[in-house]
Amino acid sequence: MELGGKAAVVTGGASGLGEATALEFVSAGARVGILDVDEAKGKALEEKSNGNILFVKTDVTSPESVSAAMEAVYGKFGAIHVAVNCAGVATPGKVVGKNGPLAVETFHKVLHINITGTFLVMQHAAMKMMQNAPGPDNERGVVINTASVAAFEGQIGQCAYAASKAGVVGMTLPAAREFADAGIRVLCIAPGIFWTPMMAGLPEKAQAALGQMMPHPKRMGQPGEYAKLARFMVECPYLNGECVRLDAAIRMAAK
């Protein structure tokens, strides 16, 4: 699928991996709906986009909010061809920590945002994609979800996060199989340690130490590198049902 002339939705698109993906898609000629809770950043991106970005404040855990966001993007751009799920949280916490057990509410919140949010956006985007006229290979759409290397090597204190991202990986193949007849591909990216606004708050020494953990290249990933992989996934028609690690060959230690 060529991105030129297509319409996409990107959750978490106001910053980090999502922002880089939205801008990459716009540079390729697509129009993008940014679904995020950060109204200030989202509106700023919309205003600079010459009409190529629409910001919609969205709670990805709410079916009503996600449905309304899809309707807004569809109404503005006339179609939805691509959906990229970048919204998520990484709340840490040991199962039993110094202050006692991890609150079940915290565990549920991480799963709710990372798994339920991903599921709802995939679901509602797919319903819009099914209305598209088929292209080559009967293709109507592409969904890209974001997991993490923690899905495979979760560290101590990451039980909730690792479980949520393993769930995202687990949805990939069954969703790809389900949507095959509709001409919708479903893919997943599992990033390693990336430079994001969250990482920017760490001291420089801590950032450098994280970079040295990578086999090659010895640095944190850049959001633009995630965006390039997302674009490749859209443009490569034979790639489907797969989770691709983007991690400089790192395998996370226990802590």
Secondary structure, 3 states (H helix, E strand, C coil): CCCCCCEEEEECCCCHHHHHHHHHHHHCCCEEEEEECCHHHHHHHHHCCCCCEEEEECCCCCHHHHHHHHHHHHHHHCCCCEEEECCCCCCCCCCEECCEECCHHHHHHHHHHHHHHHHHHHHHHHHHHCCCCCCHHHCCEEEEEECCCHHHHCCCCCHHHHHHHHHHHHHHHHHHHHHHHHCEEEEEEEECCECCHHHHCCCHHHHHHHHHCCCCCCCCECHHHHHHHHHHHHHCCCCCCCEEEECCCCCCCCC
